[in-house]
Amino acid sequence: MNNDDKDVKGAPPLPGPAMAPGRDSKEDWIGRQLRRVFDDALNEPLPDDIMSLLERIDEQPGAHTKSGE
C-alpha cells in the first residue's frame, strides 16, 4: 500500500468510487474523503487572538465596503 491509499490519520481508506459512469460519484467520494480529513479541524474553536481580531474588524465602520460604492 502506498501513501496515497492512506488518509492523514492512518485509518484505512474508504472504498473507491463505484464504477458507475459519470463524474458525480467520483466527486461525492472525493468530498467524503476531504470531510474525513478536515472535519476535526473545522470543529476546533478559533484561538482567542483570532477571535479578537475578527471582533475588531466587525467593529470598524465601513470596513466591509469599498469607498465610492
C-alpha positions in Angstrom: 0.0 0.0 0.0 1.5 3.4 -0.9 1.0 6.7 0.9 -1.8 7.8 -1.5 -4.0 5.0 -0.2 -4.0 6.2 3.4 -5.6 9.2 5.0 -3.7 11.5 7.2 -4.9 9.9 10.5 -3.8 6.4 9.4 -7.3 5.0 9.2 -8.0 2.6 6.4 -9.2 4.3 3.3 -12.8 4.2 2.2 -13.6 2.1 -0.8 -13.1 4.0 -4.0 -15.9 5.4 -6.0 -18.3 3.0 -7.6 -17.6 2.0 -11.2 -20.8 3.8 -12.3 -20.3 6.1 -15.2 -20.2 9.8 -14.6 -18.3 12.3 -12.6 -20.8 12.8 -9.8 -19.9 9.5 -8.0 -16.1 10.4 -8.1 -16.8 13.9 -6.8 -19.0 12.6 -4.0 -16.3 10.2 -3.0 -13.6 12.9 -3.0 -15.9 15.1 -0.9 -16.4 12.4 1.6 -12.6 11.8 1.8 -12.0 15.6 2.3 -14.6 15.8 5.0 -13.0 12.8 6.9 -9.6 14.5 6.8 -10.7 18.1 7.6 -13.8 17.6 9.8 -11.8 17.7 13.1 -10.0 20.9 12.1 -13.3 22.6 11.1 -14.8 21.8 14.5 -11.9 23.2 16.6 -12.5 26.5 18.3 -10.7 29.6 16.9 -7.8 30.8 19.1 -8.6 33.9 21.3 -6.3 36.2 19.3 -8.0 35.4 16.0 -11.5 35.9 17.6 -10.3 39.3 19.0 -9.1 40.3 15.5 -12.4 39.3 13.9 -14.3 41.3 16.5 -12.2 44.4 15.9 -12.7 44.1 12.2 -16.5 43.8 12.7 -16.5 46.9 14.9 -14.8 49.2 12.3 -17.4 51.2 10.4 -17.2 50.8 6.7 -14.6 48.1 6.9 -16.6 45.7 4.7 -17.3 48.1 1.8 -15.1 49.8 -0.7 -15.1 53.6 -0.8 -17.2 55.0 -3.6 -19.9 52.3 -3.5 
